[in-house]
Every structure is written in structure tokens, then in C-alpha cells.
Amino acid sequence: MAISQKLSEKPRILIVGGGYVGLTVAQKLQKKVKAEGGVVTLVDPLPYMTYQPFLPEVVGGHIEARHAVISHRKHLRDTEVITGKVTDVDHSARTASVELEDGESIEIPYQDVILAAGATTRTFPIEGLAEQGIGLKTIEEALTLRNQILDRIEAASTMTDEKAKARALAFTVVGGGFAGIECIAEMEDIIRAAVAANPRLSQSDVRIVLVEAMGRIMPEVSEDQAVGVVEHLRGRGIEVLLNTSLGSAVDGELQLINMADKSEADRFESDTLVWTAGVAANAVARRSSFPIDERGRITASATLQIVDEEGRSIEGAWTAGDVAAVPDLTGAGPGGFCVPNAQHALRQSKQLVKNLLAARFGEGKISEYKHDSLGAVAGLGLFKGVGNPMGVKLKGVPAWMAHRGYHGMAIPTVERKVRVASNWINEFIFGRDITPLRDLETPRRQFEEAATPAKKKADA
Ligand SMILES: Cc1cc2nc3c(=O)[nH]c(=O)nc-3n(C[C@H](O)[C@H](O)[C@H](O)COP(=O)(O)OP(=O)(O)OC[C@H]3O[C@@H](n4cnc5c(N)ncnc54)[C@H](O)[C@@H]3O)c2cc1C
């Protein structure tokens, strides 16, 4: 039987993307819609929601990779979950095209659609970047990065070629936003721990570099706090290069460019290159029949309804989170729009659910989304942090505790909160885990070797 014949025939609310917005909205709508005789359908190429604020902690080894993601199937029992990629949304026909895992394509009809496909890493055409770099948007990237760091350190400790050793022990992050700073701080912590545990290496063998094209880092915190973080990172031996960009990365040889006069600022080899220099709205926005703004985001009103070129709400079309240009009614957002972060994604989701219930079932009334930022807190490795929660400037241990406290509570589902907390307790008792996992990309290597007859091996 084709999958399309297995789909529910009830009136459908279709959610495109099961990330922060998609999971929250599905959780809050599923029972009500079921009771009203409809169905909530969630489509995502991944079978889980990724709690992205914990990706740096996965790199640092504080949280198990699986514990930073939330299973759709387990936590959305009253939702029709489809693992697949939405390739097109035709709102005039009220259908979405979905590419399933095995390559089959299906059309899913709907009554209401919620576009919540988030953002993807934004890159520039820099030679060698696609081949050498890795982003920090997915759990797989965070896990691979952690393993790569530990693997390079172990390999370097037996290298006799000094150039190869320096390359293995050079770790570079491009992008000084929240994600990049949290990432390099966690990397520094785990690098130092792994090197300290290896008697063949010394800390002076390691080079850790942060490259930022602007004159400052972390636009989410005040200027003086950002300057304080730069000093803090430099104090830990991290080279923070401001007003500098990545010119090329061919074969792992990084060329850095001075932004002021476009001259070459540095050139060195680095096996590890992490790219965190920005995000862009998911391309599904461009492929849908809905209007987008100049940054590729779906145009929305403060009621979280998708709007046409004249600013009129389109019936049955909703959006929120990183894929959407939602007006920031507090006036604080750059360009008048909400910044792409989890704080807005979560609160917009709650407002969207209320408005959709009002529009579809006449429950309550449609209201505008308005949220004053609660500030931001960043973890900078164990017992270190910076932030301005509720406008109070914090650094060091209090900021780190605020970071863990907030995100430990914010990760969806009680089950995941408990698992994450138990990770932290385990680390507190047993210390940091610096075990790398090997052969994740070639897990059949050993078996293939064992199963290949000796003669065939000799012939080969
Ligand atoms: C490293 C890192 C650290 C961060 N730290 C913080 C922080 O400390 N505080 C904070 O407020 N914010 C933080 N953020 C930002 C925050 O995670 C995002 O703003 C938030 O996840 C946005 O929610 P969303 O639902 O719009 O998108 P996402 O959570 O990204 O979800 C989008 C979903 O859509 C799915 N999807 C993609 N394409 C398709 C398609 N074609 N069809 C169907 N589904 C699709 C994806 O698989 C994904 O599951 C961080 C982000 C990163 C990367």
C-alpha cells in the first residue's frame, strides 16, 4: 500500500518542520484537534527536534548527543508524524509536496499550514570551505566535531612530522556570534583536558583561533561585556582575531584576510574548521507559494499569520520562528523584526496556537505577539559564562549557573530535562568524559576486513 493511502483523511493542520516551533505547536494542538475530528500532521526530515542551545555542550562532552534531541514519535502520540522533506507548498491548492526517505514523493492536502522550517547555516563562496568546514546546527555536526577534536589530539601525539602535528593541533572557528563563542569556549576546555591527559603533548603545542569579520563579538550582550569576553578568551590562550575574515581554506590551508585593507593577516594549516558565521531562512520558504522578504523569510504579521504583498493575512497560513519575518512590536528587533532565537520561537509558538484555535474553532480572539527580551546568557565552558538575564549583567559562575538553569528548564519534555540533569551530575561525580568514538562514518570497516577472505585480501 502506498504511504499516501495510509494518511489520515481527516481535515488536517500541517506543520512543516518539527524543531522548536513545530514540536511546541504540535504538542499544544494535537489533542484538541483530534477531539474536534481533525488531525495534526508534522513533517520533518529528522525524526527528532534538536535543542540547538545545547550543541556546544555536546561538543564539550557535558551532554550525551541523544539527550539533546527529542523524539517526535515518542512525544507526539496524537500527531501524524511523517519523516520526509517538504519540497513545495501550493497554498492555492492547499497541498504540500513531500519527499520521503526512500525517494518517493507524495502530496499532502491540508486545511491550515504552519511553516516552521527554521534556518540553515549561511555560507559564502569561499574556496575550500565546503570541503574542509563543518557547521554547528545539527546534533551530528556537534558529535562529529567532538570526535574530530579528540581524534586529532590523539593522532598528533604520535606524529613525528612537526608540520602535520601543528595542523592537527590547530582548531579554528569562524564567527563570533553566540554559537561561535560558546563553541570555541567549549572546544578550548575539552582540548585542554585531552592534551593534559596525554603525556606526549603540551598545551603550547595547541593553537585555537577565533575569526570574526566585525570589530566586536556577541551583539546580544553589551559592548563592555563583549570586550570582557574577548579578554577572557584571550586569557585562556585563544587567539581572537577581530576585523578578520576567512579568505580561503583550500586543502585545509587557511588564509585570513584583514578586513581594513584586505591584506593577508595570516596563513596556516588547520584540520578543524568550524563555520558559525550566520544563518539564513530555510530554502523551503523560497520554494513555497508564499511571499518572502529580501532575506528569504516568510512575511508574517504580529498575529503569526502569513501575509501577502499588501500585508493582508492569508487564510489558513501561519508561521513562526527562524523562517519567519515576524514584526517585533517592542521596537527592539533589528529592522523591526524579531531576532531568530529560541526565546522568540517558543513564545511565538504559544501565541500561534492560541490564534489558530481562535480562527479555526472560535476559541478566544486573535492577538498580536509582543515579547520583551529576557536577555541572553552564554555558557563559556565549565563554571564560566556571560550574560544579561532580565537586564542584570552577570559573568563567571553566576552566569554559567543561569545558563544551565535556564536551558535545563527550557529543553522540552520532563524526560529530557531529567536526562540532561543526570548527564551534568555524572560529570560532576566522574569528571569530564574525553573518550572519542571511532569509525562512526565507516562502522562496517572492521567487519568487512574480517569477512574478506584472506586470498582476496592478498590479491587486492
Ligand atoms: C549552536 C546554537 C546555539 C543556540 N543557542 C541559543 C541560545 O542560547 N538561546 C536562544 O534563544 N537561541 C539559541 N539558538 C537559536 C535557536 O536554537 C533557534 O532560534 C530555534 O531553534 C528556532 O526554532 P525553529 O523552530 O524556528 O527552527 P529549528 O529549531 O531549527 O527547527 C526547524 C526544523 O525544520 C526542519 N526542516 C528543515 N527543512 C525542512 C523541510 N524542507 N521540510 C520539513 N522540515 C524541515 C528541521 O529539520 C528542523 O527540525 C542557538 C542556535 C544554535 C545553532
The ligand as a Gaussian input file, in Angstrom:
#p B3LYP/6-31G(d) Opt

LIG

0 1
 C       24.656000      26.375000      18.269000
 C       23.386000      27.139000      18.532000
 C       23.169000      27.674000      19.798000
 C       21.999000      28.401000      20.059000
 N       21.831000      28.920000      21.316000
 C       20.712000      29.633000      21.585000
 C       20.521000      30.193000      22.872000
 O       21.361000      30.036000      23.758000
 N       19.366000      30.894000      23.097000
 C       18.413000      31.072000      22.131000
 O       17.391000      31.713000      22.387000
 N       18.566000      30.561000      20.898000
 C       19.701000      29.840000      20.588000
 N       19.860000      29.315000      19.334000
 C       18.839000      29.560000      18.290000
 C       17.630000      28.618000      18.418000
 O       18.035000      27.283000      18.550000
 C       16.718000      28.781000      17.195000
 O       16.363000      30.134000      17.094000
 C       15.449000      27.939000      17.308000
 O       15.772000      26.573000      17.290000
 C       14.491000      28.265000      16.144000
 O       13.393000      27.397000      16.184000
 P       12.651000      26.987000      14.818000
 O       11.579000      26.033000      15.186000
 O       12.297000      28.198000      14.048000
 O       13.772000      26.244000      13.946000
 P       14.526000      24.881000      14.273000
 O       14.518000      24.580000      15.713000
 O       15.848000      24.994000      13.578000
 O       13.625000      23.773000      13.542000
 C       13.459000      23.712000      12.151000
 C       13.029000      22.289000      11.813000
 O       12.614000      22.255000      10.437000
 C       13.086000      21.065000       9.855000
 N       13.159000      21.247000       8.402000
 C       14.145000      21.822000       7.685000
 N       13.854000      21.778000       6.376000
 C       12.650000      21.157000       6.264000
 C       11.821000      20.800000       5.159000
 N       12.172000      21.083000       3.901000
 N       10.656000      20.137000       5.399000
 C       10.294000      19.839000       6.680000
 N       11.041000      20.158000       7.761000
 C       12.193000      20.820000       7.553000
 C       14.452000      20.862000      10.506000
 O       14.889000      19.511000      10.391000
 C       14.155000      21.264000      11.943000
 O       13.752000      20.170000      12.715000
 C       21.027000      28.579000      19.038000
 C       21.243000      28.023000      17.772000
 C       22.407000      27.320000      17.508000
 C       22.630000      26.726000      16.136000

